[in-house]
Every structure is written in C-alpha cells, then in structure tokens.
C-alpha cells in the first residue's frame, strides 16, 4: 500500500451563498486548493455531497464538477454517507491513491442547503435517518438527539449547563475563523435562553444550516516533496457503521461507529488518543459533541462535563478541539463538513491557521459522522516536516 | 497494487418489486452472492444507487444496508454517478481491495424506481442531466437522445430500421434471461409501430423503468482459490467523464467518456477490442447502444448498421453483446445497472449463464454510462481457470 500525502487545501466561507451555484461554489474551494500548486494534472475527483439531488435537482455531480474545473476526462464520482459524505469521499480517494490506480486526486465536498424552499431542506436532511423506522413516524434529527441528551443527563447526572459551555467554547474558537458561519462569541445564557427546538435542545445547541465547499489534493507521499515543501502525511483512515435507527442500539449513549472507526484509525497510525494535538470533531448538536469526544477516547464515558470544565478541550489543552469552531460555529454544510474538517486539520499542521493556530500542532484527527451515528469516518494526519 | 478477484455474484429479477423495500431488495441480491461462500466476513460494502433519496426518502444507504445484512460495523458508503453508479461503485471497491485496505468487499447496486408517484421518477431520472442547462429548460433524457439519433441518421445515412433491429436482437437475448424485465421476443415492426416517445425514438427504442439489485464479492486474487474453484480476475477498471450537457460536446455522435474509459481499461488489461468475447453494454436507448459499440471499438464510427447486419454482435459473433438482453430487455434499474452488467459478465465467465451462455467465454467487458455520456465506467474481467 502506497503512503499518501495531502499537498494542499481550499475552502469557502460557510454562509448562505445565494449568488453561487453548486458548481461555482465547489469551483471556489477547488481553485483555492490548486493555487500555487504545480502538478501535472488531476487524475480523479471524488466529491462528497448529500442533498444536491433534493435541493439542486442535480445528480452525477462528479462529472458536473470535473467539467466545471476543466479536468475532463478525469474519473469523477460522488460519495454519499449523509453528513459523513466528506469523510467517506476522503477514504475512497485515499484508497485510490494508496492502490496506485491514481497519482493526483482531488477530494472534497460541496453542499448548498439554502436553495431548499419551504420544508425541503429539513426533509432532505431527515433522509439521513431511517426513513421507514424513524422519518415516516415523525422523528427528526433534533428530536432523536433530544432523547439522547435527556438520557445522558439522567444517566450521568450531567447538568444542562455543560452542553451550553461546550457551545460557548465552540463560538470562542469560531470567532477567530474567517470561514465560520457564526463567527461571534456567546455566553452560557445565550444558549440556555435561546428558543427551544426540542426539549432539552435549544437553538444554540444546534449547528446552523449553511452552504459551503472544501477540497484537498492527494498524491503519493514519495512524490509530495517534489510539489511542496509543506505537506501532510495521511497516517490513518477508517470507516465504521452502526444501526441507522437510534432505537436499535444496545446503548444510545455510545457512538459505536465512532469508537470502532477511531480505534481502527489509531491502530493504523500506531497512535493513542493522547497523541492527538488537534481534532475537528462532529458536533451537530452539543450532545453529539460530548458523545464524539467520549467515543474518540479524549475523555472517559460519562465524564465529558468534568473534562470540559478542566479545560481538556481548549486550544492548548490536552487536545485542542475544533479550533475552527466546529459544526456549531464554523457551520455544517452537511456533505462538505468532513471535507472542511480534513482541510482544517491540514491547515493546522501546515501552520497556516493564523489566529486559530494550535501551537506546535504535529498530529491531527478528523471525525465525521453520517446520520445520528450510523457511520463514522476517522482520519489521522501528521505534519511531514 | 494487489490483483483482485470476483468470488461470487447475485442478482434479483428486474421488475416492479412492489412488495420488497429498498433494503429487502438489496438483501435478496446480497444473499444470493453470499450463498455457498465461506469467507471470514465482509470488511466493506460499497453500493451504487441514484434515486433512493428522491423516491424512498432514504440516504446513507451504505449504513442502512450494512445493518440489514448483519455486517456492522463494516465500512459502508454509497457511490453515485447517475446511471453509472454501479460501475463507479465497482471502481471504488476495486481500489479498496487493490490498495490492501480491505480484503473482502461487497459491491453492488440497488434501485427502486416503482415507488415514485406521479412524475417523480421521470424528474428523478432527469437529474442525471445538467439541471441548470438542460433539465430546467425542459430537456429530458429521451429528447436529448432523440436529437442525437436524428443527427446520427443524417450524418451516417443510417436507416431507422437498424435501431429497431438492435432492439430485436436485445429481446431475442433477453427472452432467455430469467432475470429480465421484458423476457420476450419482438419484431422490427413492434419497434417501429410502437408509440412515439420523442421522434424518432419509440417506446421499444427505450429501456424500461424497473426495480432491481445486484452484487458481487471481491477479494485479493492470491486469496481467491482458497474460497472458490471458479472465480474471475479483474484485469482492467477505468472511469472517464465528458461534459454533462450534450450541447457542449464537440461531436455529439461520439461518446468520449466511453472512448477514454475503454482505452484505459484495454491498456490496463493489455488487450484490444477483438479480445473481448462477451460484453454487457449500456443501451438506454437503441442509439446509445450504437454509440457505445462504436466507442468501445467493436465497430468503426458510423458503421454500426453494417456491423449489426453482419452479425458481429450476436451471441457467437465477433463479440457477444448483451446476452442478458441489455438495458433494453433485462431492464435498467439505473444505479444498479452497472452492477448487473458486472454480475452477468462474471456469470458468463464462470460458465453459469445457462441458456444465455456464450460458448467458451474467457474475457468479458462491462460498460456503464452515467447521464447522456457524462461518465463511463469500463471493467474487463477474465475467467481464472
């Protein structure tokens, strides 16, 4: 298996991109990732997206975007694993380069949620749940996660305030991110007193809906230094699944897909959670952030509250969590979120994160979830120099 | 790069599967592919699908199907390249095994088109076209292909009858296929006198709409004989793209994505078109069949009519084309079609095709298109023993 490097990254600000079409938006991120990069050409494009069929009436966006980027007749296809599409696309691209089939592969994600009128966006997002056992009975993502959050508070005697404090930390980080959708600080009261969405989840427990695109360019590690003096090595890549409906799980307070994917990625990278300097984790809701941090081994199960108040997750703490602001503040353009995470970890390891920079970040992890924990993609990267 | 084998295949009959849900339908094909196969387990599931989000309100079907098959927590995701989804999923699965990341991978496709009410299915299929430059202006797949067919007849002085004769050959083959949606013979008059869909295309120039699922199981070639004494080697796999909108092409009578993908696959397999004994090609419309055969190098450009009347494409001819009946007669469950083709070629090379069997078939090719030629996936397989 060939070792694989990331040569470059690009992204757009997450916001309501009313004036950019799906292809134009991805083009912006792709152009950024290709800036100053003198490679022979791209052999393949593997792109994550969830909602374009529903909200932009567009499928086959691999070919659409390859055409827009001017890289025809490169191999191009879409990968979909709901909100985990970006992470899954990265895994496919990694295999494509590691196998020797392709040398230069762009992988990224694009999502344009603002184009949905009426309840179309909410319905489209709901299709990440089990249509026959959850969606058709009226469950939405937020209601499922509200059940989980209530259960978590009951079982672990966790105060509602700890979830608010996690949102506060995310906004503190995101306020420094020029690409964040909600780049401002909030207080504990902002979260607790914001509108109810589904008890106990309030508006500020939720990631916002936005549009965005992000991309990275991969090549074989042995070729990387020919094209860049600041690249990143891919140490571990893994994907895992769990039941798509929440009720079928033996323990709804454990993200088993995250536990399995993380352990596979750690094993592949020959690392343990303590080795991770910086992590971009999947916090669709504040409760999802808590379960993700526990599943990744950054704190013990049920001990999220203590670790958070001990400063474990702050920039410069044991592991700097979501210096981008995470889904909560950077935003959550669903099929592109995993691509943002990998682009952001790359940016950190290249030392280009400016005000978000985690000092001396050498090893980073991205954790991207599809559905309410149905799929997880874990990616571990290392600064090459 | 590790060499890759196909250990087994499974498929369902293509029809209106009113009583099978999306997951049950794929389960049927998967179960067939696992019958009598004693492997340690499946490491990953990579599944092609186009329309489940639109017609079954379901995304993240990788996790959905992994759960249904009882293979959690295996890595699982969906690949989409419109009608080329099955071929693209195979390419991703091939890379996954060739890289060494996974040993046992199931790849297949599933599509349930019958669940679409009103015009939903037609709209959903239309999303394989360029939404902004074709679909929004009222173009449908059949109208775009009607323009191409008219142009072909004008430029090459091809008679309308040759397209009808191709449909007749496909139905002659499909009549022997227990899995075909339209398993009956027709005459030239049946085609020419059937209802107009878009002049000059009539009903019997078109592939029908149906539901179906197909799957194959891959493993490293070196491990294959441990699990089966009748397996197939993957010799060539390639994907290529063209403009998604038809009008932007320099020559609408050339399927450039097919030409490029086929040439790459031939080169990888160290073969030429003459070496192919049996081919499953993508004949959404009879004109698509003609352009595919020319693009694959099975006859010269513009010479489809002569080659067809010379018997080149008949079973036992220079290349036995679509012994399954092709999209025209076997049926076209879009995101699963490429998976059917690969399963059918595998069946032929294993000598298990019964009445459809091409005598002494050693080498086979599958050609799967997404959109009106926007993407093509070409796969070349060889009988191992």
Interface residues (C-beta under 8 A of the other chain):
Chain A: X1 X2 X21 X44 X50 X51 X53 X54 X56 X57 X58 X59 X60 X62 X63 X64 X66 X67 X72 X73 X74 X75 X76 X77 X78 X79 X80 X81 X82 X84 X85 X88 X91 X92 X94 X95 X96 X98 X99 X100 X101 X123 X124 X126 X127 X128 X130 X131 X132 X135 X136 X237 X238 X239 X240 X241 X242 X243 X244 X248 X256 X257 X260 X261 X370 X371 X374 X375
Chain B: X1 X2 X21 X44 X50 X51 X53 X54 X56 X57 X58 X59 X60 X62 X63 X64 X66 X67 X72 X73 X74 X75 X76 X77 X78 X79 X80 X81 X82 X84 X85 X88 X91 X92 X94 X95 X96 X98 X99 X100 X101 X123 X124 X126 X127 X128 X130 X131 X132 X135 X136 X237 X238 X239 X240 X241 X242 X243 X244 X248 X256 X257 X260 X261 X370 X371 X374 X375
